[in-house]
Amino acid sequence: MISPPPPAAWIVYLEISPMRNQFTAIYERDGDWVIGYCPEVPGANSQGQTVEECRQNLAAAVELILRDRREDALRGVPDDAVTETIFVE
């Protein structure tokens, strides 16, 4: 049996893969526009001429921000780090 490396050498992080999560979307009317934002994801906001257009834009913004944050967090992770996917419900 092979012994695992000492705990200090273990770095566990999320694998880049498609995500399925639920977030709160808040929509407000501003003249002819619908403005949307997601309070759980700072910086995630959007606009559209309809709620549906705003919803689609907001979902794309959330996905882009989370993907960018994940990629940024994984820069510099050692090649021998342990990788696994965790699920949060």
Summary of the structure (lengths in Angstrom):
residues: 89
radius of gyration: 18.3
end to end distance: 34.0
largest distance: 67.4
contacts: 181
relative contact order: 0.22
helix: 30%
strand: 18%
